[in-house]
Amino acid sequence: MKQRIITAVIAAALFIPFVIYGQLPFTILIYAMAAVGLFEVLKMRGISLFSVPGIISLLSLFIILMPNSWSEQIQDITKYSRIEYLFICAILLLIYTVLVKNKFTFDDVGFLLASALYVGIGFHFFIATREEGLAYVVYALVIVWTTDSGAYFIGRKLGRNKLWPEISPKKTIEGFVGGIVVALISAIIFQWIANLDISWSALIVVSIVASIFGQLGDLVESAIKRHYGVKDSGKILPGHGGILDRFDSLLFVLPLLYFLHFIG
């Protein structure tokens, strides 16, 4: 626990200034974090990020991550859209299966494209959310962090019934519900302070759904790790694991807020 706290404090001290400042430094940081996240996923399957398919998947990730303003400028210059560039990456990966005589397979192509989407979409919306305003980023972080803390402590104190033991043996139904309750209370307090442009009824509904999706994001990453037989996605954050171990919930919450038209 001591190591987790020390790592969290140091990581927050490095991360929060970028979030507050925003703009290009924040975008560069997100690109770097997403690249590490992709590296972690590929490593689970034994694919090197610095191999030919790894580099193509990294290029796919960077295309997905592009802020919309960048994508529009590139399309104005080259006449190709973001989707068309992703299509080119997919074609290159499929051609590579032929060049290496199926040592790199069709299944691997699907894995790499799915990995780029899994990591890229959530981090893309991290950039987009910061462009909408710092308050929205803080709201998303409040939901994720308080859900995680509430689920952990309430689950430890009151947890009796397993939530999904085949995926995450330690998670309980009591912790799952407790995380939602703590997140909702925290969101209400945050709204009193920040006064986001949203009705109280909408805030309550969005916060509950976001808390649920955040926990589902955590379970998705747990399922991936269990499938590939790894405990943590990485070791970059001592006591916490990898980038995906810390941002798995946020990768689901941020796109959700856009889909619900809470942001944008």
N, C-alpha and C positions, 0 to 999 in steps of 0.2 A: 504493500500500500504506500509506503514511504517513497519508493522509487516512482510509482505512478503519479504521486502528488508533485514531486520534483520535476518530472518530465512535463507534466501538465502546465506548471508555472512557467518553465522555460519556453515551452512551445507557444503558450499564450503571449508571453512577452515579445516573442519574435513575430507571431502571426497577426496580432491585433493592430499594430501600427500600419501594416499593409492594408488591412481591412478598412481602417479609418481613412487612410489617405486615398485609397482606390486608384483609379486611372491606370496608366501603363504598368507601374510596378506591381500592382495587385494582379493584373492580367498575366504578367510574366510569372508571378508566384504560382498562380493557378495552373498555368501550363506545366510548370515544373512538378507540382504536386500530382497532377493528372498523369504525367509521364511515369512517375514513380508508381502510381496506382496501377497503370497498365503493366509495368514491369513485374509487379507483384502477382497479377493475374496470370501472365504468361509463364512466370516461373513455376506456378502450381502445375502446369501441364508440361513443363520441361522444354519450353520454347524460349530461345534467347531473344531478348529485345534487340540485340545487335546482329541478328541474322537477317537475311533478305526479307522473309515474311514478317519478322519482327519490326523492321524499319518501315515496311509498307503499312503495317497496322498502326505504328506510331504516327505516320503521316495521316492516316485516316482519323486518328484521335485529334491531331492538331486541326484538321479541317472541321471536325465537329465542334471543337472548342472555340473556333473563331467568333468573336463578337459580331453581331449582325451588321454593324457598320463596316467592318473589315470585309465580310463576305460580299456585301453590296458593292464595295469599291473594286474588289477583285473581279466580280462579275461584269462590272462596267468596263474594265480594262480587257479582260480575256474573253468575255461573252459566255463563260461557263459558270454554272451555278454550283453551290456547295454539293447538292445531290449528284450532279454530273461528275464532280471530282471524286466523290465516294464510289460512284459506279466504276470509274477508271481504276481505283485501288482494288475493288473487288475483282475486276477482270484480270489485273496483274497477279493477284493471288491465285486465281484459277489457272492462269497460264503457268505459274511456277510449279503447280502440281504435275504438269506435263514434263517440264524441264528436268525435274528431279525424279521422274518415273514413279510417282505416287509415294515417295518416301515422305513427302509432305502431302497430306490427303485433303479431300473435299471436306471431311469433318474438321480438319485443322483450319481451313478457310472460314467455315462457319464460326468456329470458336474465336478466331481473331477478330472477325467483324463484330460478333456479339460482344466481345470484350471491349472493343473500342467504343461501341455504343453505350455499354453499361457504365464505363468510366466517364466517357465524354459528355453524355447528355446532362448528367447531374452537375459536373463542373462547368459546363457551358452556361447553365442557368445560375451558377454561382456568380459568374462574371456579369451576366445580364441583370441579376438582382442588385448587384452593387451599383450598376449604372442607374437603376431606378431610385436608389437612395440607401443610405447607411441604415436607416431605421428598419427596412425590410430584411436586410441581412441579419441584424441583431434579433429581430423577431424569429427568424428561422433558427438561428443558433439557440435562442431561449427555448424554443419548442424541443429541439433535439437534445440539448444538454439536460434540461429538466426532466424530460421523458426518461432519458438514460439513467439519471441519478435517482429519480423516483422509483423506477422499475427495479433498480439494483437494491436500494435500501429497504423498500417495502417488501420486495421479494424475499430478501434475507430475513426480515423480521416476521412476516406473516405468511410467506409462501408455503403452501401445502400441496397444491395441485399442479402437476407439470403442464406447461403450455404445449410444447412440441418436442418431447424428449428425443425423437429420432434425429432432430435437426440441432437443437440446443438444449442439452440435458438440464442445465441449471435454471433456465427461465421458467417462471411459474405464471399461472393465470392471475394470481393476486398481484404479482409484480407488473404484469401487462396492464391491468386496470389501474394500479397505483400510479404507473408512469403517466397514463392519460390524465388522471385527476391532478397530479402535481403540475403537469404541463399546462392544463387549463387554468389553474389558479395563477401560475406564473404569467400566462398570456394576458389574463385580466389585469394583473398588476402592471405589466408592461404597457398595456393600452392606456391605463390611467396616466402613465408617465409620458408616453410618446404620442398618444392621440393620433393613431393611424386613421386614414380616411376610409373607415369601414364601420358598419353598424355593429352594435354589441351582439345581436343575434348571429350575424354572419361571422363575427370573430369567434364566437363560441363553437359554431359548427366547423369552421375551417380549422380551428386549433385541435379539436377532437380528431378530425379526419387526418390532419397532419401528424399528430402524435401516433396514431395507428399506423400510418404509412411509414413513419420513421422506424417503428419497431419491426415492420415487415421488411424494410431495407436491411436492418440488422440480421434478420432471419435469412434473407436471401444470401447475404455474404457468408453466414454460418453454413448454409447448405452447400455453397460452392467449396468452402474449405473442407467440409466433411467429405464431400465427393472426392476431393483430391488428397485427402488424408493429411492435412496440415492444421496445426493449432492456430497459428497467426498468419496473416497475409504477408508480414514482413517483420523486420527488427529495427526499423529506423527510429521508432519511438519506444525506448526502453520502458517496460512495464505496461505498455499499451499495444504493442505490436506494430503493424504497418499503417500506411496512409489509409488504406481501405478499412482497416479496423476502427479508425477514428471518424471516417467520413461516410461510412456505408449508409447511415440513416439520412444524412443530408443529401445524398445522391438521389434519394426518393422524394424527400420533402420539397426541395426547391422546384423541380419540374411540376410537382402537384400544385404548388401555389400559383403557378402560371396557368395550368389547366383549369383551375377553379376561378381564374380571373381575379385572384386576390392581388396579384402583381401584374403590371403590364396592361 
